[in-house]
């Protein structure tokens, strides 16, 4: 009986982390749009990584020496594939597509977790996980169409940037799950983001951010949006995401991307947008897919 209660608590904590991540990352696309009002895509993405690195710098200094030397390159690449490159790709993409489409396309991540896992990491997903992903992805696409966000003006080039970012996410999730199991989540996030803050700072310098009127209200507001994005959407979120990967596995952790459309709908309700039975039905389908994927099944 105590073991059963323990397992229930473990499952509850996994779902709690899932919900927290969905809220944080579901709100990040709105912050990107706010940052892009007065700054370029490269500047918003760079500020995001720099602020995340600054927040985690004390922890990185503390843990840098105790991390095995042969793991440092893997951790750095985890930061590149899981944070640095996607930050630029998503910001550039949002210059051409709306945040709702970017958030929905982000739900391709679990599919690429399976593909990259099978191709490069010899992983074999259970049938439940595959069907769960299919169900949730179907719900995400239906949700996108139900809100009328698919417009003819959406540029395929910008869409391809988001798809490329989800491929990087898929590879990174498998890499962390396989090669960094013995290293703490905070250690991975802190060292990875602090190291990647260096190239991000260089991009910030070369794009002329420090030559802008930094006391201007508009620039300050966009910088603040990028700062919040970096502190919560990257630093805090990365720590608890790595934690979820270790606790619940690569595929379940990647299905956090299906919580993003749910959060988008909640933001819509807050801003008094029209939300009808179609959107509610799509959300139920998405959540059922996540639940189905988390059940035990055959490989």
Buried (B, 14 or more C-beta within 10 A) or exposed (E): EEEEEEEEEEEEBBBEBBBBBBBBBBBBBBBBBBBBEBBBBBBBBBBBBBBBBBBBBEBBEEBBEEBEEEBBEBBBBBBBBBBBBBBBBBBBBBBBBBBBBBBBBBBBBBBBBBBBBEEEBEBEBBEBBBBBBBBBBBBBBBBBEBBEBBEEEBEEEBBEBBBBBBBBBBBBBBBBBBBBEEBBBBBBBBBBBBBBBEBBBEBBEEBEBEEBEEEEEEBEBBBBBBBBBBBBBBBBBBBBBBBBBBBBBBBBBBBBBBBBBBBBBBBBEEEEEEBEEEBEBBBEBBBBBBBBBBEEBEE
